[in-house]
Amino acid sequence: MSAAIGTDDKKSVNVELNIVPFIDLMSCLTAFLLVTAVWINIAQINIQPKGKTRDQAQVQQDDERVTLSVLVQSDRIWVGLSRVNEFQDIPKKGEDQDWEKFETTLKEHKGSTFFADRTDIEIAAESTTAAPVKYQDIIHAMDVAVKVGFIDVGLSDPQGLAARPSL
């Protein structure tokens, strides 16, 4: 016998709800939340914006520290030092970038007196419609920098690099 709510019937209006499906749904959502929360904390790269952006005024600041700048282009990688204006050109090797030479170059800079006790680096990618840079190349450059010991990776605008090669 069922009870109707809002009628003039004087019988009981208690309705029993089946909450088992609700409990099942909440337990699944809780498990999903816990798994994704752990995955989000593990799979991340901490990057800090470095350099100047194109929205800011280009003001030259005299920085006492030498900054290591990496510019990824579609056909080469430039590694430069600010205040010294020293640039290394790492051309492509076949279809892919020469990641071994890039890693060796970063290891040499990490061993120098400028960067022995520092972990900061700025990376930028110059991509155009005529010469696009693959997103995977940017991520690979950041991964190599972290592997070498530059854990404070900063992603910058190509025009805002502290050391930019003049072509």
Summary of the structure (lengths in Angstrom):
residues: 167
radius of gyration: 27.7
end to end distance: 86.9
largest distance: 92.2
contacts: 399
relative contact order: 0.19
helix: 32%
strand: 19%
